[in-house]
Amino acid sequence: MTTPPDYLAVTNYYAESDPMRLLTLRETDASARIRGSLLAAAARIGLASERCIELDEQITQTQQQLRNAPSWLGTGELMSLEQRVLSLQAELATERRELWKDLQPLAEAARDAGVERQRRGFLREMIRGLEEVTDEP
């Protein structure tokens, strides 16, 4: 009994013999890469967005506590509230930086896809031109 051929090898063999099929396979591959990056980024954006909203609310509440603090409140308590605001602001800035780092692969994938689309468009025009030349008597 013979083993079934490797799907990718067969697909690549037929794709190499048919330029349009090769372009379609490349387009599908680029779409899959973007989709994967987009799904990962969407999940990260959702979590980071919720976390940033929570931190912002905590900062606002702590600042209100600080502004509305009674005059008899000790310096130590006021300092701890100020420290809390500063630490929350630092955590918020860190969360936003991390989110930006997570979004960079998505931006790179989108950029690569744009370049790939331009290249495919150029190749399609070349193929169309070659087909017109070879079809002429």
Phi, psi and omega in degrees: 000135181271152178277146179294147181293153177295126185301314182294321179296316179296315180299314179295323179299311180291326179294321180293330180278344181232104183301324180292323177294321178298317178297319179296317178297319179294321179296318178297318179297315179296320179296320180295320179296317180294317181299317178298315178295321181293318179296316179296317180293322180297318178296316181294319179298316180300312180294315181294323179297315178298317180295319179296321178296316178299314180297318180297319178295319178296321178297313180299315180297317181293321177295322177294320177299320181294316180292323183266013182295137178294154183294336181279354180293136184289161180298324180299317179293320178296317179296322180292324176294318178297318178297321179298316178299314181297318180292322177294320178295321178294319179295321178296316178297320178296317179299318179293321177297316179296321178297317179299317178298323179289333181278342181300317178300325178294317178297320178294320179296319179294319178297314179299322179294322178296317178296318180297320178296318178297318180295318179295320177299317177298316180295321178298317178296320177297315180297316179300316178296318178294321178295321178295320180293318183284338179279341181289142180287000000 
